[in-house]
Amino acid sequence: MAIIIKNGRVVDPASGLDELMDVHITGEIVSRVAPDIPVEPGCDLIDAGGCVVLPGLIDMHVHFREPGSEDKETIIGGSIVAAKGGFTSVCTMPNTTPVIDNQALVRFIKLEAEKGPINVFPIANITKGANGEEITEMGELVKGGAVGFSDDGKPVLSSILMRRALEYARMFDVPIITHSEDTLLSDDGIINEGTTATLLGLKGIPREAEEVMIARDVLLARLTRGRLHIAHVSSGGSIEIIQWAKSRGVQVSCETAPHYFALTDAAVEEHLSMAKMNPPLRTEEDRIAMIEGLRSGVIDVIATDHAPHLLNEKMQELEYAPFGIIGLETAVPLVISVLVKQNGFSLGAAFRPLTINPSNILGLGRGELKAGAVADIAIVNADKKIRIDDSFIISRCKNTPFMGMELYGSVEYTICSGRVVYSAGH
C-alpha cells in the first residue's frame, strides 16, 4: 500500500527541515520526501494543503489504567484517544492495579497494545509493589519490553535504593524516571502553597517538595553516571537545578506538561478539582519558567501525564478528589496556541519535545520524518480553531480544566506505521 501526502509544510525537528514538500509512503516506511512527487496509480492521496506535516508525536508519560481500572481507560481505548491527538507512540506508566513490576504484566501490555492503532511502550516499576523497598528484576522487565523504570505517583524516598536503581538501570541503558516529591514536605497538601491556597483555605504544597528531590536525584545521577529523567517538572527552581546538572555533564533529562505552561494555580478558583494535579499548578513566574525552559532546551520533553478519572471521583470536595487531568487531545492545541501563537516558538522548536527528543531518551527509533524512517506522521492545521467540549473529547473521562476553551491547532490525520489511524471527522 502506498500513500502520498501532497501540498503540506513538512516540519522535521530532528533535521531542521521546514519546507513545502510531498511525502511518499510505501508500506510502513517513508520512501521519499521531496517537492512535486507524482501521484502513481493505486496510491492513496492525502491533500495536506494549509497543514503542517510532522513526525508522529510521542508521549512518554500516560496513564491508561489497565490493568485494574478499565472503567476509566483501557490500553486500546487510550490508544484511540492518543491517535486522535496526533500521537503514534505512548509510554504507559506502571501505577496500575496491580503495578507493572513483573515481566508477565509488561508482556500483557505489549500484547494488548497490538490490537490498537498505535505503538505502546510500557514503563515498569523501579520497586516491587511500588513500595520503595526492593528493586524489581530490571533485566527481565527490559527483556519483556520495558523501556524505562518509574514508581510514578510515588517517589523513591530511600537514597541508597535510588542509587542502586540508577546503577542497575545503567547496565541496560534505560532511564530511571522520577516522581520528584518529598512527601514529608508536601504533607498531604492539595494545591500549590501560595496566595490561591491561602484565599481558598487549602493546605499547600511548596515547590521545594519537588526541588529537594530533584536536587538529590541529580546528585545521585552524578555519582552513579546513571540516566535520570525527571517527570512533570512544574517549578522554576527545578529548572535551575536541572540546568546546573546539565552544565556539569550529568545524564539528566526532564519533561513538563502542557498544563504547566498554560495555567497557574489561579485556575483552581474557577475549575476546582478539574485543576488539581500533582505536582500542582504553580505561579505565573513558574509558568513563564516552563516556557523559557522549553525555549532554551533545558526542558527536553513535553509529556501530557494523561490521567483519566471518572466524573464522580473528580466532583468531590477538593480535599478528596484525585490528582490528575486528561491531556492527549488538548496537547497539540495548547502547544500551537501557547508556544507558537503566543510565545513565538517555531514549529520545529515547539514539536521537538514531542518527537525526536523523547525518542532519543527512550531509544524508540522514531520521531523523524525522512526517507527510510518509519511512517509515523501527524498532519496538523495550525490555524484552525477548535473548541474543547464534550463533542471534541472522545476520552471516556472528561476531567480537564480546558473544557469550553477555544484554541488553535486541529489534528487532521494520524498515520502510524503507514496506516491512517485517525482522520478528522471519522
C-alpha positions in Angstrom: 0.0 0.0 0.0 1.3 3.5 -0.9 0.2 6.9 0.3 1.3 10.3 -1.0 0.8 13.4 1.2 0.9 16.5 -1.0 1.0 20.2 -0.6 1.9 20.2 3.1 4.5 22.1 5.1 6.9 19.3 6.2 8.5 20.1 9.6 11.1 17.6 10.8 12.6 18.9 14.1 15.3 16.3 14.0 16.8 17.5 10.8 15.6 21.1 10.8 13.6 20.7 7.7 10.7 23.2 7.3 9.6 23.4 3.7 6.7 22.8 1.3 7.2 19.1 0.4 5.4 16.0 -0.5 5.8 12.7 1.4 5.6 9.3 -0.2 4.9 6.3 2.0 5.4 2.7 0.9 4.2 0.1 3.3 5.4 1.1 6.8 8.3 3.3 5.6 8.7 6.8 4.3 10.2 6.2 0.9 10.7 9.8 -0.2 10.4 13.4 1.0 10.6 15.8 -1.9 8.8 18.5 -3.9 6.2 17.6 -6.5 6.2 13.8 -6.2 3.9 12.4 -8.9 0.8 10.6 -7.9 1.2 7.0 -9.0 -1.8 4.8 -10.0 -3.2 3.0 -6.9 -1.7 5.5 -4.4 -3.9 6.9 -1.7 -3.7 10.7 -1.9 -3.9 13.0 1.2 -4.1 16.7 0.4 -2.3 18.5 3.3 -2.7 22.0 1.8 -2.6 24.6 4.6 -1.4 22.0 7.1 1.8 21.0 8.8 3.2 17.5 8.3 5.1 16.4 11.4 6.6 13.2 12.6 4.1 11.2 14.7 4.0 12.6 18.2 5.4 10.7 21.1 4.0 11.0 24.7 6.4 9.4 27.2 4.0 9.7 30.1 0.4 8.5 30.1 -1.9 6.5 32.4 -4.2 4.1 30.6 -5.4 2.5 33.9 -5.3 -1.1 32.6 -4.9 -3.5 34.4 -7.3 -2.7 37.3 -9.3 0.4 36.4 -10.7 -0.3 32.9 -13.8 1.7 33.8 -11.6 4.8 33.5 -9.5 3.8 30.5 -8.1 0.7 28.7 -5.0 0.2 26.6 -6.9 0.1 23.4 -9.3 2.9 24.3 -6.4 5.1 25.4 -4.6 4.3 22.1 -7.6 5.5 20.1 -7.7 8.8 22.1 -3.9 9.2 21.5 -4.3 8.7 17.8 -6.9 11.4 17.7 -4.4 13.7 19.4 -1.7 13.1 16.8 0.3 10.6 18.9 1.7 7.5 17.3 3.7 6.3 20.3 2.9 6.5 24.0 4.6 5.2 27.2 2.3 3.8 29.9 3.1 4.4 33.5 3.1 1.4 35.8 0.9 2.7 38.7 -1.9 0.3 37.8 -3.6 -2.3 39.9 -1.5 -4.5 40.1 1.6 -2.4 39.4 3.8 -3.4 36.5 6.6 -5.0 38.4 7.0 -8.3 36.6 7.6 -9.5 33.1 4.2 -11.1 32.6 2.4 -7.7 33.1 4.8 -6.0 30.7 4.1 -8.6 28.1 0.4 -8.2 28.7 0.5 -4.5 27.9 2.5 -5.2 24.7 0.1 -7.9 23.6 -3.0 -5.8 24.3 -1.5 -2.8 22.5 -1.0 -4.9 19.4 -4.8 -4.8 19.0 -4.8 -1.0 19.0 -3.9 1.7 16.4 -0.6 3.0 17.8 2.7 1.9 19.5 2.5 1.4 23.2 5.8 1.1 25.2 5.5 0.1 28.8 7.3 1.8 31.7 7.9 -0.7 34.5 8.2 -0.1 38.2 11.5 0.7 39.9 10.5 -1.1 43.1 8.4 -4.2 43.7 4.9 -3.3 44.5 5.9 0.3 44.2 6.6 0.1 47.9 10.1 1.6 47.8 11.8 -1.3 49.5 13.2 -3.7 46.9 14.3 -3.1 43.3 12.4 -5.0 40.6 14.1 -7.6 38.3 15.1 -4.9 35.8 16.8 -7.3 33.3 13.7 -9.4 33.0 11.5 -6.4 32.6 13.6 -4.9 29.8 13.7 -8.3 28.1 9.8 -8.2 28.3 9.7 -4.8 26.6 10.0 -2.2 29.3 11.7 1.0 28.0 12.3 2.7 31.4 11.5 2.5 35.1 9.4 4.6 37.4 7.3 4.4 40.5 5.3 7.4 39.2 2.8 8.6 41.6 5.2 7.8 44.4 8.8 9.0 45.0 11.6 6.6 45.9 12.3 8.0 49.3 15.4 5.9 50.1 18.5 7.5 48.7 20.5 4.2 48.8 17.7 2.4 46.9 17.6 5.2 44.3 21.4 4.9 43.9 21.1 1.2 43.3 18.3 1.7 40.8 20.3 4.2 38.8 23.3 1.8 38.8 21.3 -1.3 37.7 19.3 0.6 35.0 22.6 1.9 33.6 23.5 -1.7 32.8 20.5 -1.9 30.4 21.0 1.7 29.1 17.4 2.8 30.1 16.4 5.8 32.2 15.1 6.0 35.7 12.0 8.3 35.5 11.4 10.0 38.8 8.3 11.4 40.5 10.1 14.1 42.4 8.3 14.8 45.6 9.4 14.9 49.2 6.1 13.6 50.7 7.0 14.7 54.2 7.4 18.2 52.9 4.3 18.2 50.7 2.5 16.8 53.8 -0.8 15.9 52.2 -1.2 19.3 50.5 -3.8 19.9 47.9 -2.6 22.7 45.6 0.4 25.0 45.3 1.4 26.7 48.5 0.8 30.4 47.9 -1.8 33.1 47.6 -4.6 31.0 46.0 -4.2 28.3 48.7 -4.5 30.9 51.4 -7.5 32.6 49.8 -9.3 29.2 49.4 -8.2 28.0 52.8 -6.5 24.9 51.4 -3.3 23.2 52.5 -0.5 24.0 50.1 2.3 22.0 48.6 5.6 24.1 48.5 7.6 24.0 45.3 10.6 22.9 47.5 8.9 19.5 47.9 9.7 19.0 44.2 13.1 20.8 44.2 14.6 19.0 47.1 14.1 15.6 45.5 15.3 16.8 42.1 18.5 18.1 43.8 19.0 14.7 45.5 18.4 12.7 42.3 20.7 14.7 40.1 23.5 14.3 42.6 22.9 10.6 42.7 22.9 10.5 38.9 26.3 12.3 39.0 27.6 9.8 41.5 26.4 6.7 39.5 26.6 8.1 36.0 23.2 6.6 35.5 20.5 8.0 33.3 17.9 10.2 35.1 14.7 11.5 33.6 12.6 13.9 35.8 8.9 13.7 35.2 6.3 16.6 35.2 8.6 19.5 36.2 6.5 22.4 37.5 8.8 24.8 39.4 11.2 27.4 38.0 13.6 26.4 40.8 13.6 22.9 39.4 14.7 24.2 36.0 17.7 26.0 37.7 18.8 22.7 39.4 18.5 20.7 36.2 20.4 23.4 34.2 23.1 23.2 36.8 23.3 19.4 36.5 23.4 19.5 32.7 26.2 22.1 32.7 28.3 19.6 34.6 27.7 16.7 32.3 25.2 14.8 34.5 23.0 12.5 32.4 19.7 14.1 33.2 16.7 15.0 31.1 13.3 16.3 32.0 9.7 16.9 30.9 6.9 19.3 31.6 3.3 19.0 30.8 1.1 21.4 28.7 -0.9 22.5 31.7 2.2 23.8 33.5 3.0 26.2 30.6 -0.7 27.1 30.0 -2.2 27.6 33.5 -1.4 28.8 37.0 -2.8 27.9 40.4 -5.4 30.6 40.0 -7.2 28.1 37.7 -8.2 26.2 40.8 -10.6 29.0 41.8 -12.6 28.5 38.6 -12.1 24.8 37.8 -11.7 23.4 41.4 -10.8 19.7 41.2 -10.5 19.8 37.4 -7.3 21.8 38.0 -6.0 19.5 40.7 -2.9 17.6 39.8 0.4 16.5 41.4 2.7 18.4 41.2 0.2 21.2 41.3 -0.2 24.2 39.0 2.1 26.9 40.3 2.6 30.7 39.9 2.8 32.9 36.8 6.6 33.0 37.4 6.8 29.3 37.3 4.6 29.1 34.1 6.9 31.5 32.3 9.9 29.5 33.6 8.4 26.4 31.9 8.1 28.3 28.6 11.6 29.6 28.8 13.0 26.2 29.8 11.5 24.8 26.6 12.8 27.7 24.6 16.4 27.2 25.9 16.3 23.4 25.7 16.8 22.8 29.4 13.4 21.1 29.3 13.7 18.2 26.8 10.2 16.8 26.6 6.6 17.8 26.6 4.5 14.9 28.0 0.8 15.0 28.9 0.7 13.0 32.1 -2.8 11.9 30.7 -4.6 10.8 33.8 -8.3 9.8 33.4 -10.6 10.0 36.4 -14.4 9.4 36.4 -16.7 12.4 36.9 -18.0 11.1 40.3 -14.4 10.9 41.5 -13.5 14.4 40.4 -16.7 16.0 41.5 -15.9 15.7 45.2 -14.5 18.3 47.6 -11.0 19.3 46.6 -9.5 17.5 49.6 -10.9 14.2 48.4 -10.8 14.4 44.6 -7.9 12.5 43.0 -5.0 14.3 41.4 -4.7 14.4 37.6 -6.3 15.5 34.3 -6.5 14.1 30.8 -4.2 15.6 28.2 -3.8 13.7 24.9 -6.5 15.5 23.0 -5.5 19.0 24.2 -1.7 18.7 23.8 -1.5 19.9 20.2 -3.9 22.8 20.6 -2.0 24.0 23.7 1.4 23.7 22.0 0.2 25.6 19.0 -1.8 28.2 21.0 0.6 28.9 23.8 4.0 28.2 22.5 3.7 29.0 18.8 1.0 31.7 18.6 1.6 33.4 22.0 5.3 33.0 22.5 6.8 32.9 19.1 8.2 29.3 19.0 8.9 27.9 15.6 7.0 24.8 14.8 10.3 22.8 14.9 11.2 24.1 18.3 7.6 23.5 19.6 7.4 19.9 18.4 10.9 18.7 19.0 10.0 17.9 22.6 7.1 15.7 21.3 9.1 13.9 18.6 12.8 13.2 18.4 13.7 14.2 22.0 11.5 11.5 23.7 12.5 9.0 21.1 16.2 9.6 21.8 15.8 9.4 25.6 14.0 6.1 25.4 15.7 4.6 22.3 12.5 4.2 20.3 13.9 4.7 16.9 11.1 7.0 15.9 10.3 10.8 15.9 11.8 11.6 12.5 10.3 12.4 9.1 12.8 11.4 6.4 13.3 8.8 3.7 13.9 5.4 5.4 12.1 6.4 8.6 9.1 4.6 10.0 6.0 6.2 8.5 4.6 7.7 11.8 3.1 11.1 10.8 0.7 13.7 12.2 -0.9 16.3 9.9 -2.0 19.4 11.8 -3.9 22.5 10.7 -2.2 25.0 13.0 -4.5 27.9 12.0 -7.8 26.1 12.5 -9.7 26.8 15.7 -11.2 24.1 17.8 -13.4 24.2 20.8 -12.7 21.9 23.7 -16.1 20.4 24.7 -17.9 17.1 25.2 -18.2 16.5 21.4 -14.4 17.2 20.9 -13.2 15.0 23.8 -13.6 11.3 23.0 -11.9 10.0 26.1 -14.3 8.3 28.4 -13.2 10.6 31.1 -13.6 14.4 30.7 -11.5 15.7 33.6 -9.9 18.7 32.1 -9.7 22.4 33.1 -9.6 23.4 29.4 -13.3 22.5 28.8 -15.0 25.3 27.0 -11.8 26.9 25.7 -11.2 27.8 22.0 -7.7 27.0 20.9 -5.7 26.8 17.7 -4.5 23.5 16.3 -6.5 20.7 14.8 -5.1 17.2 14.1 -6.4 16.3 10.7 -4.7 12.9 10.2 -2.6 10.5 12.2 -0.6 7.8 10.3 1.1 5.0 12.3 3.4 2.6 10.5 2.0 3.6 7.1 -1.7 3.2 8.1 -4.2 6.0 8.6 -5.4 5.5 12.2 -7.2 8.8 12.5 -8.9 11.2 10.1 -10.7 14.3 11.4 -14.4 13.7 11.4 -14.1 9.9 11.1 
